[in-house]
Amino acid sequence: MMFFFIWKNVKLYGFSRFIKRNRETTRDWTHLPLLPSIADRLGLLELLRFRAVCKDWYVASSAASDNVEGLSDREPWFLLYGDDNSTCTLVTEYSNEKHTIDIPELNGTTCLASSHGWLLLFREASMFFFCPLSRAKIHIPGKFPHSVISNHVAIFSAPPTSEDCIVGVLSRTATEFELHIIRRGATSWTNHKLKSTFPKEIYYAAYNKGSFYFIYDRSLMVYFNIEEQILRLMKIVYAKSETGLRFRTEDERKKMDEQLDFDDMSQVSICGTILSCDYGRCNKMVRYENNRTYQKQGAWFQPRFHQISEKQSW
């Protein structure tokens, strides 16, 4: 209870009005030994506020932040942004309460993929990975072959900090699909084409066991095996298994949609995601709702707190 009283007053009145800087009568509160144990007991949003108080509190929360980063089975959060400003709305998994946050890095971006707690963002022919909670950023070198994003979906095979990370961005025209691939360490994209007038839309994107899957309506998909380097159109075959990919269930869909209690979600282009589930034994796919004509952008993402060094590069 003492911590929350301190936080409220620090936030409202500032350090100078709450703590008298009298070295003879006041102990330096920034070095209290109980700070790490307080941080360990906080929820993720409270932990973010805790870290923002000062440098000492930031350092004291390092272990708690590492623990959050290691959680793989959390339900997704939703981030709504757009209108050419940095004000965003965050909806968490445990309540329908909406939180207003400022993330200037999202200005003018389009979210192409969401996985492992990272967003893959596009802006003016360049792409970068972004963690919305820690605001860590990793740029992909070189320009993307297209300067304008219209009907694109994407997926990446591993976190951008992994040596195994491969990015796949699928686009379509009236007559063909085109898949652009880049591996970590590369400076240019390779492309693969598939002549086809069907399917018209892609609603799911996933990576599993060395292959990219871009799925139309749960029955047809564009498939790319990374080792074979061949783009194919294939039918989906369902089989009972404890591992692999699965779609979110109807109950899960309803629960997630109930979180999005906004006035008009039909005017929002939503980036879907893929989530670890059932203790990592499978991956759950969450649908994309692509409409690049809308200014409002939305992204489902797994709440993680990735921290990288300043020298971290692709």
Secondary structure, DSSP 8 states (H G I E B T S, - for coil): -HHHHHHHHHHHH-HHHHS---TTT---GGG-TTHHHHHHTS-HHHHHHHHTS-HHHHHHTHHHHHHHHT------EEEEEETTEEEEEEE-SS-S-EEEEE-GGGTT-EEEEEETTEEEEEETTEEEEE-TTT--EEEE-S--S-SS-SSEEEEESS-TTSTT-EEEEEEE-SSEEEEEEEETT-SS-EEEEEE--------EEEEETTEEEEESSSSEEEEEETTTTEEEEEE------SSEEEE--HHHHHHHHHH---S-GGGEEEE-EEEEETTTTEEEEE--B--TT-SEEEEEE--------TT---
